């Protein structure tokens, strides 16, 4: 309801925007700057690959498992 109320306000928003500048969710990289390092550490332990082709790699983790691990690791 709050969002609908904001859209119905007389203030006009810039074209191609649904909210005012600076509003919305803070990007994850600003909240947790070390998330890349933690993510790569997680993948390091769960990565496999093709011995014939070094560039082909995969992980056995699902998105849910990755999400759970990152949630447990408060940065």
C-alpha positions in Angstrom: 0.0 0.0 0.0 2.9 2.4 0.8 4.3 1.9 -2.8 0.9 2.7 -4.4 0.6 5.7 -2.1 4.0 6.9 -3.3 3.1 6.4 -7.0 -0.1 8.4 -6.5 1.7 11.4 -5.0 1.7 14.5 -7.1 5.5 14.5 -7.3 6.7 13.4 -10.7 9.5 10.9 -10.9 12.2 11.0 -13.6 11.4 9.1 -16.7 12.1 5.3 -16.6 12.2 5.3 -12.8 9.7 3.8 -10.3 11.1 5.5 -7.2 13.2 8.5 -6.3 17.0 8.4 -6.6 18.7 6.9 -3.6 15.8 4.8 -2.5 15.5 1.1 -2.6 17.6 -1.8 -1.3 21.3 -1.2 -0.6 23.5 -3.3 -3.0 25.0 -6.4 -1.5 28.5 -5.4 -2.4 28.1 -2.2 -0.3 26.6 -4.2 2.7 29.1 -7.0 2.5 32.3 -6.0 0.6 34.1 -9.3 1.2 31.3 -11.5 -0.3 33.4 -12.3 -3.4 36.2 -13.8 -1.3 33.7 -15.9 0.9 31.9 -17.1 -2.3 35.2 -18.2 -3.9 36.3 -19.9 -0.8 33.0 -21.8 -0.7 33.4 -22.8 -4.4 37.0 -23.9 -3.9 35.9 -26.7 -1.6 33.0 -27.8 -3.9 34.4 -27.5 -7.4 35.1 -30.3 -9.8 36.2 -30.2 -13.4 37.0 -32.2 -16.6 40.6 -33.5 -16.5 40.8 -33.2 -20.3 39.6 -29.5 -20.4 40.9 -27.3 -17.6 38.5 -24.5 -18.4 35.4 -26.6 -17.8 34.4 -26.6 -14.1 31.2 -27.1 -12.1 30.0 -27.2 -8.5 27.8 -29.7 -6.8 26.1 -27.0 -4.7 22.6 -25.8 -5.4 21.6 -22.1 -5.2 19.8 -22.9 -1.9 23.0 -24.4 -0.4 25.1 -21.5 -1.5 22.5 -19.0 -0.1 22.4 -20.9 3.3 26.2 -20.9 3.6 26.5 -17.2 2.8 23.7 -16.4 5.3 25.6 -18.3 8.0 28.8 -16.5 7.2 28.0 -13.0 8.4 30.6 -10.7 6.9 
